[in-house]
Amino acid sequence: MEEYRSSYGLDNHGFSNLEREFWNLSTPALYEQAIRHHEGVIAHLGPLVCRTGDHTGRSPNDKFIVREPGSENDIWWGPINRDCTEENFERMHRRMMQYLENKSVFVQDLYAGADPRYRLPIRVITEYAWHSMFARNMFLRIFDPDALRSHVPEFTVIDVPSLFADKEEFATTSGAFIYLSFKHKMVLIGGTQYAGEIKKSIFTVMNYLRPKQGVMAMHCSANYGKDRDDVALFFGLSGTGKTTLSADTTRTLIGDDEHGWSDDGVFNFEGGCYAKVIRLSPTGEPEIWEATRRFGTLLENVAIDAQRRRIDLNDDTYTENTRAAYPITHIPNADYGGVAGQPKHVIFLTADAFGVMPPIAKLNPAQAQYHFLAGYTAKVAGTEQGVTEPTATFSTCFGAPFMPLHPTVYAKLLADKVEKNNVQLWMINTGWTGGPYGLGSRMSLAYTRAMVRAAQEGKLNDVETRIDPVFGFEIPLHVPGVPDEILDPRSTWADRAAYDVKASDLAKRFHKYMAQFESEMSEEVKAAAPKA
């Protein structure tokens, strides 16, 4: 088997005495290795189905950034960006190198960032073939053999799921660990088979490096309309509809999760998609649903009939956080180059578990800054360890776990770019209507799509609006294809006094969370707070 092996060998990362190095294997070759090593099974029509064991979501409490002089003054230290010593990092690195002696590893040389001016050469070294395939699906592939042979990574991920941390020695909450060192330009991952840790570690790196170049790093999906200058960005955490709403058959997908926004426009950080697929609908989400049935797609924790090898996307036996990782080329109307123009629309998505946020609202720039810093949504079951039902939460910049810099860095970049490009700003609630979680129902995807399309197509520019008394948003009174009555969340509740109580409670939660940023906010942004 011919291998496109880089001249920058694994000895540069501390490896020695390996049994075998598998360099830049193709997807079919990785299938063969995964099956040979009993890492997964092939389902009907060709996707590879794998299990992640105990960790069916991220382990945020076991993720650490190395505190060292070169970066420590930049990091937003705290419960999200936890610190560890260089000594701990180096001790774990030595342990990994010893553990992998006389074992085989899989190497993928790739890029993060579709714009050549801002792309990051990376290397992902994995214990499992299916994790190598995950990296190959998620990041940007290099097809030129000469480029692979001369590839020198600027950041490297070493992923060893079967090596567990000693909780007392390394101060982890489980056997999982994720160590990121900007000094060593390396990420160490172990004790978890959840492949999303690989993807989110590199996203954290990009969120540290690119803002220093004036590039807004964003946890968002992106698409465009008839031309590359009709770009829409969708900010939101897992489960808010970011992937689903951007995969629109009437528009071209740029990417589903991670992007940069430079002075020249928007570009994808990735080369693939990582979609939640629990109860995926072939009518509501046809492109993603079809991607789950293709060769080259990885399915995490999806139930499968052992005899017929048919998958069941409605089965949550293993987790609510079932996932599909596939190259963006599996989406027929995607821009495979991953680069487009300036945004015309920025859309904040929230899955409001209280059921009080309007399904669509127009924001002014001050409100956009406030709600970007707040990042209100609900944690959706299964996305993180221990979350079993939707819970109201705030995640700064709609992606706090992946933002190593202070949130105001990202907020200022967003405000500057919104002002410079005269962007329209929207809030979309894909969560509950007619009551809170447990009493109300989830907003209809068909209605949400109709609202998003109306905003993107300019159909809401001149419609009559009202001001929401709690949030201060401009709420349209009419949206084509949507019943008028659902546009006012209070009117959907049987007990409107109960709505008022819930709305006031949510407003107080905003105030409590946002108090930490008050010293950094202008008076105009402070005034954008909801009224308790």
C-alpha positions in Angstrom: 0.0 0.0 0.0 1.5 3.3 -1.1 1.6 5.9 1.7 2.0 9.6 1.4 4.3 10.0 4.3 5.5 13.4 5.4 9.2 14.0 5.7 8.4 15.6 9.1 8.2 12.4 11.0 6.5 11.3 14.2 9.8 11.4 16.1 9.2 15.2 16.1 6.2 14.6 18.3 8.1 12.2 20.7 7.1 8.9 19.2 9.5 5.9 19.1 9.4 2.1 18.7 6.0 2.1 17.0 4.9 -1.2 15.5 3.5 0.6 12.4 2.6 4.0 11.1 -0.4 4.3 8.8 0.0 7.6 6.9 -2.9 9.5 5.3 -4.9 6.4 4.5 -7.9 6.9 2.2 -11.4 6.4 3.4 -11.8 2.8 2.0 -8.4 1.9 3.5 -9.6 3.2 6.9 -12.8 1.2 6.6 -10.6 -1.9 6.1 -8.5 -1.1 9.2 -11.5 -0.3 11.3 -13.3 -3.5 10.4 -10.1 -5.6 10.9 -9.7 -4.2 14.4 -13.4 -4.6 15.3 -13.9 -0.9 15.8 -17.3 -0.7 14.0 -19.7 -2.3 11.6 -20.8 -1.4 8.1 -24.5 -0.5 7.8 -26.8 -0.9 4.8 -25.6 1.4 1.9 -22.2 1.9 3.5 -21.9 4.1 6.6 -19.6 3.0 9.3 -21.3 2.6 12.7 -19.1 3.0 15.8 -19.7 3.2 19.6 -18.1 5.7 21.9 -18.5 3.8 25.2 -19.2 5.7 28.4 -18.5 9.1 26.9 -21.3 9.9 24.4 -20.6 13.6 24.6 -17.9 16.1 25.4 -16.2 16.1 28.8 -15.8 19.8 29.5 -14.7 19.3 33.1 -11.7 17.3 31.9 -10.4 19.8 29.4 -7.3 21.9 30.4 -5.1 24.6 28.8 -1.5 24.6 29.9 -0.6 27.8 31.8 2.7 29.1 30.4 4.2 32.6 29.9 3.6 32.8 26.1 -0.2 32.6 26.3 -1.4 32.9 30.0 -2.1 36.6 29.8 -4.4 36.1 26.9 -6.5 33.2 28.2 -9.9 33.8 29.9 -9.1 31.6 32.9 -12.0 30.2 35.0 -14.4 27.2 35.2 -14.5 26.9 31.4 -10.8 27.4 30.6 -9.2 25.4 33.3 -5.5 25.6 33.7 -2.9 22.9 34.2 0.9 23.0 34.7 3.5 22.3 32.0 4.7 19.5 34.2 1.3 17.7 34.1 1.2 18.1 30.3 4.7 16.8 29.8 4.1 13.9 32.2 1.0 12.9 30.3 2.8 13.3 27.0 5.6 10.9 28.2 3.0 8.5 29.4 1.3 8.5 26.0 4.5 7.9 24.2 5.4 5.0 26.5 1.9 3.5 26.1 2.0 3.6 22.3 5.4 1.8 22.0 5.0 -1.4 19.9 1.5 -0.2 18.9 0.2 1.1 15.6 -1.0 4.7 15.0 -2.9 6.4 12.2 -1.8 9.8 10.9 -3.8 12.3 8.9 -2.1 15.5 7.6 -4.8 18.2 7.0 -5.7 21.8 7.2 -8.1 23.9 9.3 -9.4 26.9 7.5 -10.5 27.1 3.8 -9.0 30.5 3.2 -5.3 29.9 2.3 -4.3 33.1 4.1 -5.7 31.9 7.4 -5.5 28.1 7.2 -3.7 26.1 9.9 -1.6 23.0 8.9 -2.5 20.3 11.4 -1.7 16.7 12.1 -4.1 14.2 13.8 -2.5 11.0 15.2 -4.9 8.5 16.5 -5.0 5.1 18.1 -8.2 4.1 16.2 -8.7 3.9 12.5 -12.2 5.3 12.8 -10.9 8.4 14.6 -8.5 8.9 11.8 -11.5 8.7 9.4 -13.4 11.2 11.6 -10.5 13.7 11.3 -10.3 13.1 7.5 -14.0 13.8 7.3 -14.0 16.9 9.5 -11.0 18.8 8.3 -9.7 19.9 4.9 -8.0 17.2 3.0 -4.8 17.5 1.0 -5.0 15.7 -2.3 -1.5 16.6 -3.7 0.9 13.8 -2.9 3.9 16.2 -2.9 2.1 18.6 -0.5 1.5 15.6 1.8 5.1 14.6 1.7 6.2 18.2 2.6 3.5 18.8 5.2 4.8 20.4 8.4 2.0 20.7 11.0 1.7 23.9 13.1 -0.6 22.1 15.6 -0.9 18.4 16.4 -3.6 16.3 18.1 -2.6 13.0 19.7 -5.7 10.9 20.4 -5.4 7.7 22.6 -8.9 6.7 23.8 -7.7 3.5 25.7 -5.3 5.4 27.9 -7.0 6.8 31.0 -5.9 9.5 33.4 -5.5 8.8 37.1 -8.1 11.2 38.5 -6.2 12.0 41.7 -2.9 12.5 39.9 -4.2 14.7 37.1 -7.3 16.3 38.8 -9.8 15.0 36.2 -13.4 14.2 37.0 -13.2 10.9 35.0 -10.6 8.9 33.2 -10.9 11.3 30.3 -8.4 14.1 29.6 -8.0 16.9 27.0 -4.8 18.9 27.4 -4.1 21.8 25.0 -0.6 23.5 25.0 -0.1 26.6 22.9 3.6 26.4 23.7 4.0 22.9 22.5 1.4 23.4 19.7 -0.2 20.1 20.7 -3.4 18.6 22.0 -3.4 15.4 24.1 -6.7 13.4 24.3 -7.3 10.2 26.1 -9.8 8.2 28.1 -12.7 9.0 25.8 -13.8 7.6 22.4 -16.1 10.6 21.7 -14.5 11.8 18.4 -16.0 15.3 18.8 -13.1 16.1 21.2 -10.7 16.1 18.2 -12.8 18.6 16.3 -13.5 20.9 19.2 -9.8 21.0 20.3 -8.7 22.4 16.9 -11.7 24.8 17.0 -10.4 26.1 20.3 -7.0 26.6 18.7 -8.4 28.5 15.8 -10.4 30.7 18.3 -7.2 31.6 19.9 -5.0 32.2 16.9 -7.3 33.9 14.3 -8.7 36.8 16.3 -5.1 38.0 16.8 -5.2 38.5 13.0 -8.4 40.4 13.0 -10.5 37.4 12.0 -13.7 36.7 13.9 -13.8 33.1 14.9 -17.4 31.8 15.1 -19.3 28.9 16.4 -21.9 29.2 13.6 -23.1 27.6 10.4 -23.2 29.6 7.1 -24.9 29.5 3.7 -25.6 31.9 0.8 -28.4 32.5 -1.6 -28.2 33.2 -5.4 -24.6 34.6 -5.1 -21.7 34.4 -2.7 -22.5 37.9 -1.4 -25.8 36.8 0.1 -24.3 35.1 3.2 -26.3 34.2 6.4 -24.6 33.2 9.6 -26.4 31.0 12.2 -25.0 31.1 15.7 -26.1 28.5 18.2 -25.1 25.6 20.4 -25.8 22.0 19.7 -29.5 21.2 19.3 -30.6 24.7 18.4 -30.9 23.9 14.6 -27.6 25.3 13.4 -26.9 22.4 11.1 -30.5 21.8 10.1 -31.3 25.4 9.2 -28.2 26.0 7.2 -28.7 22.8 5.1 -31.4 24.5 3.0 -32.2 23.1 -0.4 -32.8 26.7 -1.7 -29.4 27.9 -0.6 -25.7 26.9 -0.8 -24.0 25.5 2.3 -20.6 27.0 3.3 -20.3 24.9 6.5 -22.3 23.7 9.4 -20.4 24.6 12.5 -17.2 26.6 12.5 -16.2 29.7 10.5 -13.9 32.7 10.2 -15.0 36.2 9.2 -12.2 38.3 7.7 -12.2 41.6 5.9 -12.8 39.7 2.7 -15.7 37.5 3.8 -16.6 34.3 5.5 -14.7 31.0 5.3 -15.2 27.5 6.7 -12.8 26.2 9.2 -13.7 22.6 8.3 -14.2 20.2 5.4 -17.1 18.3 6.8 -20.2 18.2 9.0 -20.9 16.7 12.4 -24.7 16.6 12.7 -26.9 15.4 15.4 -29.2 12.8 13.9 -31.5 11.6 16.6 -35.0 11.5 15.1 -33.8 13.0 11.9 -36.5 13.6 9.4 -36.2 12.6 5.7 -38.7 15.3 4.8 -37.6 18.1 7.2 -33.8 17.5 6.8 -33.5 15.5 3.5 -29.9 16.3 2.7 -28.5 15.4 6.2 -30.8 12.3 6.3 -29.4 11.2 2.9 -25.9 11.7 4.1 -26.4 9.2 7.0 -27.0 6.5 4.3 -23.7 7.0 2.4 -20.4 5.3 2.2 -17.8 7.5 3.9 -20.1 8.7 6.7 -19.3 7.8 10.3 -22.3 7.2 12.6 -21.6 7.5 16.3 -23.9 5.6 18.7 -26.7 5.1 16.2 -28.7 2.0 16.7 -28.4 -0.7 14.1 -30.2 -4.0 13.5 -27.4 -6.6 13.8 -28.9 -9.0 11.2 -30.3 -6.6 8.6 -27.7 -3.9 9.2 -30.3 -1.2 8.9 -29.9 1.9 11.1 -32.6 3.4 13.3 -32.3 7.1 13.7 -35.2 7.2 16.1 -33.6 4.9 18.6 -31.9 6.7 21.6 -30.8 3.5 23.3 -27.2 4.7 23.6 -27.7 8.5 23.8 -29.7 11.4 22.5 -26.5 12.7 21.1 -26.3 10.4 18.1 -24.0 11.9 15.5 -23.1 11.6 11.8 -19.7 12.9 10.6 -19.4 13.2 6.8 -17.4 15.2 4.3 -19.2 18.3 3.0 -19.2 16.7 -0.5 -22.0 14.5 0.8 -24.2 17.6 0.7 -25.2 18.2 -3.0 -25.7 22.0 -2.8 -22.5 22.9 -0.7 -19.7 25.2 -1.7 -16.8 22.8 -1.6 -14.3 25.6 -1.7 -15.7 26.9 1.6 -15.1 30.6 0.9 -17.8 33.3 0.4 -18.5 37.1 0.7 -19.6 39.3 3.5 -22.7 38.4 5.5 -26.0 40.1 5.0 -27.7 38.4 7.9 -26.6 37.2 11.4 -29.1 34.9 13.1 -28.8 33.9 16.7 -30.5 30.6 17.5 -31.8 29.6 20.9 -33.8 26.6 22.1 -35.6 28.4 24.9 -36.7 25.8 27.4 -38.9 28.4 29.2 -41.1 29.0 26.1 -41.1 32.8 26.5 -38.7 33.9 23.7 -40.4 35.0 20.4 -40.0 32.6 17.5 -38.5 35.4 15.4 -37.3 39.0 16.3 -35.2 41.7 14.8 -32.3 43.0 16.9 -30.5 46.3 16.9 -26.7 46.3 17.2 -26.7 46.9 21.0 -29.1 44.0 21.5 -27.0 41.8 19.3 -23.9 42.5 21.4 -25.8 41.8 24.6 -27.3 38.5 23.4 -24.0 37.4 21.8 -22.3 37.8 25.1 -25.2 36.1 26.9 -25.5 33.1 24.5 -28.8 32.0 26.0 -30.1 28.6 25.0 -30.9 25.2 26.6 -28.4 22.4 27.0 -29.8 19.6 25.0 -29.9 16.1 26.4 -26.8 14.0 25.5 -24.5 16.8 24.2 -22.5 16.8 27.4 -22.0 14.1 30.1 -24.7 14.2 32.7 -27.3 16.3 30.8 -30.5 14.2 30.5 -33.1 16.9 29.7 -33.1 20.5 28.4 -31.8 22.9 31.0 -31.7 26.7 30.7 -28.1 27.8 30.3 -25.9 30.7 29.1 -22.9 30.1 26.9 -21.0 33.2 26.0 -20.5 33.9 22.3 -22.8 30.8 21.7 -19.7 28.6 22.2 -18.0 29.5 25.5 -16.4 26.0 25.9 -14.3 26.7 22.8 -13.4 30.4 23.4 -10.0 30.7 25.1 -9.9 34.5 24.8 -12.0 36.9 26.9 -15.6 37.1 25.4 -15.3 40.8 24.8 -12.6 40.1 22.2 -15.1 38.2 20.1 -18.0 40.6 20.9 -15.9 43.6 19.7 -14.9 41.9 16.5 -18.5 41.0 15.8 -19.7 44.5 16.5 -17.1 46.0 14.2 -17.9 43.7 11.4 -21.6 44.0 11.7 -21.3 47.8 11.6 -18.9 47.8 8.7 -21.1 45.6 6.6 -24.5 46.9 7.6 -25.7 43.4 8.6 -29.3 42.6 9.6 -29.6 40.9 13.0 -32.1 38.3 14.0 -33.1 36.1 17.0 -34.8 32.8 16.2 -36.3 30.6 18.9 -36.3 26.9 17.8 -37.3 25.9 21.4 -40.7 25.7 23.1 -44.0 27.4 22.4 -47.3 27.3 24.2 -45.5 26.7 27.6 -42.2 25.6 29.0 -40.5 22.3 28.5 -42.9 19.6 29.7 -46.0 21.6 29.0 -45.5 23.3 25.6 -44.3 21.8 22.4 -41.1 22.3 20.3 -41.5 24.9 17.5 -42.4 23.4 14.1 -39.3 23.1 11.9 -41.5 24.1 8.9 -42.5 27.4 10.6 -38.9 28.1 11.6 -37.7 27.5 8.0 -40.4 29.9 6.7 -39.3 32.6 9.2 -35.7 32.3 8.3 -36.3 32.3 4.6 -38.6 35.4 4.9 -35.8 37.2 6.7 -33.2 36.2 4.2 -35.4 37.1 1.2 -36.2 40.6 2.6 -39.9 39.8 3.1 -39.8 41.2 6.6 -38.1 44.5 5.8 -41.4 46.5 5.6 -43.8 44.4 7.7 -45.6 45.9 10.7 -43.9 45.1 14.0 -44.4 45.5 17.7 -41.8 45.8 20.6 -41.6 42.9 22.9 -42.2 44.4 26.5 -39.6 42.0 28.1 -36.8 41.7 25.6 -37.3 44.9 23.6 -37.0 43.1 20.3 -38.9 44.1 17.1 -41.3 41.3 16.5 -43.0 41.1 13.0 -46.8 40.8 13.2 -47.0 38.8 10.0 -44.6 36.2 8.4 -45.5 34.5 5.1 -46.4 30.8 5.7 -46.6 31.2 9.5 -49.8 31.6 11.7 -49.9 35.1 13.2 -50.8 33.8 16.6 -47.5 31.9 17.2 -45.4 35.1 16.6 -46.5 36.4 20.1 -45.3 33.8 22.6 -47.5 35.1 25.4 -50.7 34.5 23.4 -49.7 30.8 22.9 -49.9 30.1 26.6 -53.2 29.0 28.2 -52.2 30.8 31.4 -50.8 34.2 30.4 -50.1 35.2 34.0 -47.8 32.1 34.2 -46.1 33.4 31.1 -45.4 36.7 32.8 -43.9 34.9 35.7 -41.6 32.8 33.5 -40.6 35.8 31.4 -39.6 37.8 34.4 -37.7 34.8 35.8 -35.8 34.4 32.6 -35.0 38.2 32.5 -33.5 37.9 36.1 -31.4 35.0 34.9 -30.0 37.2 32.1 -29.2 40.0 34.6 -27.4 37.6 37.0 -25.3 36.1 34.3 -24.4 39.3 32.5 -23.3 41.1 35.7 -19.8 39.7 35.1 -19.5 41.8 31.9 -21.1 45.1 33.1 -17.7 46.8 33.4 -17.0 46.1 29.8 -20.3 47.0 28.3 -21.4 50.4 27.0 -24.5 52.1 28.4 -26.3 51.3 25.2 -25.5 47.6 25.5 -26.5 47.6 29.2 -29.8 49.1 28.2 -30.5 46.2 25.8 -31.0 43.9 28.8 -34.5 42.3 29.2 -36.9 43.9 31.6 -37.5 41.9 34.8 
